[in-house]
Amino acid sequence: QLTQLTTMTATMEDVSMAESPAAPSQVATTTKLSFPSSISLGSCIGGVPIKLHLSFFLLLLIEFISSIRLAADYPLYMLFVVVLYGPVLLLTILVHEFGHVFATKRQGGEVGGVVLWPLGGFALCGPTESLSGELKVALAGPLTHIPQMFFWWMIYLLVKYEFDMTGNATGIWPSFSIFLKTMSTGPAGFFQVLAGEAVWLNIILCGFNLCIPAYPLDGGRVFAAGLILKLKVEPLKAAFVTAMTAMAISTTMVAYAIVRLFTGGASFSLYLGLVGLYVFYESFELNSAVKRNDLKNHPIFGGKCYQSGGANSASSSSDGGDLTMAEVSAPADIPAEEGVMA
């Protein structure tokens, strides 16, 4: 059963899964979503219901307020923030979540819907046939950022100027800096900077979700499944190691966010701190379940494939929380040069 999806306002009813995957007449019931503060975006992609939680606009609001101080000198920067943290980020997360969705369907699992919110998205998926299937589902989301990165890189190469505003040759790879003067030269300059930042957005999202073993991000799920599958760690111990690792990482994230709050980059520190608090809370709950020796009702480790130590069986899972964006581009201070490092 899926018992808890998120600490936000999202709630859902219990999902009744088939006890035996061999019984074709027993089909998992559809997950019923109840998101009173969300907007329905329809179900035009594979018939999967998509909802946009209103809190998704939190990061956009933070960055927009931060951009006001540059409006007088660089009015296009405000438009840049709206486009990058609005439709570009929304489509990026949506593709990520449908990576999970299509991988789940390929593994024979059920999909109840997709919900987009500030820390990424939730693909309500289950069951898959084995823990190796769960591992593939967890990997599928972050890997979608690779073709997305190449897409934006091609756009960058098509629209970039041969020389930057200082007369230096523009490289084939986009800078991590936001070149405000280049952005303000016209449509080509605007889309050059936007495409460059979208490239870095996808690189950071892929790396963060894939490489950082912080539950409930995708990397944490890969880490947990790897402990059980490859190292043959028993599920309770794997859950403990996963929880403690994530708590250590999230504590570091919050500490770093506090330091950044006092040294510049307020919008970055606020967002990173929220991500860290969310990861810590979810990991703390997982660790509490481990201490009670009660993982059977956990949305991830309660799945039968986890409980059986990786043996083939049905499981129930939800894609726990993919990071949206770890402050790829918002400038903290304006240096003497035109480029502003995030």
N, C-alpha and C positions, 0 to 999 in steps of 0.2 A: 504494500500500500504506500501511496504517497501521502505523507502526513503533514509535511510543512514545506511550502515552496520558498517563501521569502519573508523577511522581516518588514517589508513594506506593507502597503495596504492590500497586497495580493492575497487572496484566499481561494481555496478550491475544495471541492468535496472529495471524499476518499474515492480511489480508483480501484475497482474490483477487477483483478487480473485472473486469467485462466490458470487453474491449478496445474493442468497438464498441457504442454505444448502439442501433444499428440492428438488431442481432442479437437477436431475442426469446428465442432458446434459451439465450443466455449471460446468466445471472443472477448477481449478486454473491452469494458464499457468505455464510452467516450468521456474524457476528462471534462468536467463542467467547470468553466471559469467564471469567477465572480469578481470583476474588477470595476467597482463603481466609479473609480477615478481614471478610467482609461477610455480611449477612443478606438472604435472598431475600424480597422483598415480593410475589412473584407476577407475573403478566402480565395482570391483569384490565382494563387500559386499552389498548385497541387491539392486544392481543396482544404488547405490548412488555415484555420482561423488566425488572424493576426490582430493583436491589440497593441496600441501605443499608450503606455501609462503617462499621465500628464506630468509626472515628475521627470520624465525624459528631458524636458526643457530646462531642468535645473542648471546643467553645465552650460547650455547656451546662454542662459540669463547671467550666470557668473561672468562668462567671457565677454558678453555684450556690455555689461556695466564696466568691466575693466577696460574695454576699448574706447569708452567715451572720452577719456583723457587725451586720446590721440586724434579725436574727430576734427579738431580745428586744422591741424596740419596735414592729416591723411584721412580724409572723409571716406575713402574707399575701404579703409581698414575695417570699419564697422560692417560694411556689406560683406567683406571677406569673412569675418567672424560668423555672421549669420549663415552664410552659405556652407562654410566648413563644418560648423558645429550643428547645422540643421540638416539639409538634405544629404550632404556628403556623408556625414557620420551616420545618419539614419540608414541609408542604403548599405553602408559598410557593415553595420551590425546585422541588418536583415540578411545579407548574403552569408555572413558568419553563421547565423542561427539556422538558415536553411541548409548549410553544410551538415549540421547535426541532424536536421530533419531527414534529409535524403539518405544519410548514412544509416539512420535508424530504420527507415523503410527497407533499405537494402539488406539489413540484417534481420528482417522479418518482424520488426517491432511496430508499435502503435504510436501515433503522434496525436496529441490532443489539441495543440495550438502553440503559438509563439507570442510572447509578451516582451515588448521592448521597454526598457526603463533606464535610469541614469548609469547604472553599473554594467550595462550591456543588454542582455536578453535572457529569456528563459525559453528553451524549446522543451515542451512538456512531452517527453518521450518514454516509451516502454511498451512491452518488454523486448529485450534482445535475447538471443539464445545462449550466450556465454559471456564470460568476462572478457574474452578477447574481442567480442563484438562491442562491449561497452568501451573498450580501449579505442577501437576504431571510431566509434561515435564521438568520443571526447577529442580525438585528434582531428576529426573532419572539419570542425569549426575553425580553429586557428589556421589550418592549411588553406582555407579559402582566401586568406589575405595575400598569398603568393601571386595568384593570377590577378587579383585586384591591384596589387602593387605594380605589376607589369603594365596593366591597363593605364594607370595614371602616369607611369613613366613614359609610355608612348605619347600621351597627350603633352607631357612636358617637353619632349623632344620636338614635337610638331610646332609648338607655339613659342619656344624660348628664343630670346634675343641672342645674336651671335656674341655681343659684348654687353657687359653690365654697365651700370651708370658711372662707374669709375674708369671705364675703358679696358678693363680686363676681359679676356676671353671667357665666355660662359662654358662651364664644363658640361659633359654629357650626363652627369649625375647631379640631381638637385641639392642645393645647400640646405642644411638644417635651420638656417637663419631665415627670418622673414625680411625680405628686401622691400621696405616700405616705399621707397622712391620708384623702384621698378614696378611695383603694384599700381602706382598712381599714374603711370605713363599712358594707360589705355587698356583696351580689352586683352591684347596679347600679353602685356605685362601682368595684368590681373590673373589670367588663367595660367601663366607660367608659375607664379607664386602659389596659386591654389593647387595646381597639379603637383608641384614639388612637395607641399605640405601633406597632400593626400598620400603621396608615396611614403613619407615618413610615418604618417598615421598608421598605415597598414603594417609597416615593419615593426613598429612598437607594439601594436595590438597582437601581432603574431608572436613576437618574442615574449611578451609579458604573459599571454595566455598559455603558451606552449612550454616555456622554459622555467617559469617560477612555480615551484610545487606548493602553491598556497590554495588549500581547499577553501571555498568550493569553485575556484576558477578551474578552467580546463586542465591546466598543468597539475593541479592538486589531484584531480581525478585520474590523470595519466600516472601520476606518482603512486597513488594508492593501488591502482590496478597492476602496475609494474611490480610493486612489492609482493603482491599475492601470486601473480603469474610467474615472474622470473626468479624472485628470491624465495618463493614458497613460504612467505611469512603468513602465519595464521591470521584470519580476518580481524580479530579483536586487537591484536598487536599492530597490524597494519593501520587500523583506524587511529590508534593511539599515536603512532609515529607521524601519521599524516596531520593529525590535529596539532601536535606539539610543533611540528615544522612550520605549519601555517601560522600558529600563534607567534612564533619567533619572528617570522617574516613580517607579519602585520604590525607587530610592535615596532619594528625597525621603520616601517613605512610611516607610522604615526609620528614617531620621534623625528624623522627626517622632515615631515610636513610641518611640525612645530618650528624646527630650525628655519625652514624656508619662509615661514610666516613672518619671522623677524628679520630676515635678510633679503627679502624681495620675492616677488612671485606669489602674491596672496591668493590668486585664483587657483594656481597650481597646488599650493599647500592645502587649501580647503578641499579640493577634489581628491587629492591623494589621501588626505586624512580620512575622508568619508569611506574611501575604498578600504583603507586599513582597518577602520572600525568595523565595517561590514564583515571582512574576512575574519577578524578576531572573534566577533560574536558567533559566527557560524562555526568556527573551529572550537570555540569554548563549549558550545552546545554539543558538538561531536565528542569532545573529551568527557563531558559530563555523562553522555550515553555510554561511553567506554567504562567509566568508573562504576556505573550501575549495571554493567554487563548487559545492556539492553540496546542492541543495535537493530532489532527486528523491525522497529517502526521508523528507522531512519530512512529519509528519502533516497539516499545513495547506498549506504552500507547495509540497509535492510533488504536490498535485492537478493534474490535467491542465488544468483551467480556469485555475489560477494560472500554470502554466508556459506556457500558450499566450497569456498576456496578456489573458485575458478572452474569448477566442473560445469558441464553443459546443463543449463536449466533456464527457466524463465526468470526475468528480473524486472524490476520497476525502477525507473530513474527519471530525474529531471535535470536538464542542463542547468547547473547551479548558478552561474553568474559570470559572464564574460566581461572583462574590463572593456569599457568603451574607448577611453582615450586618456593617456597619462600625460596630459599637457604637452602636446606635440609642439604647439606653435605660439602660445600667447606670450608676447614680449613682456618682461618684467621691468627692465629699465632701458632707456634709449641711449646707447653709446654714441660716441662721436661718429662711428661708421654708420653706413646706411643699413646694414644687416643687423638684425636683433636675434640673439640666440635665445632659444626657449629655455 
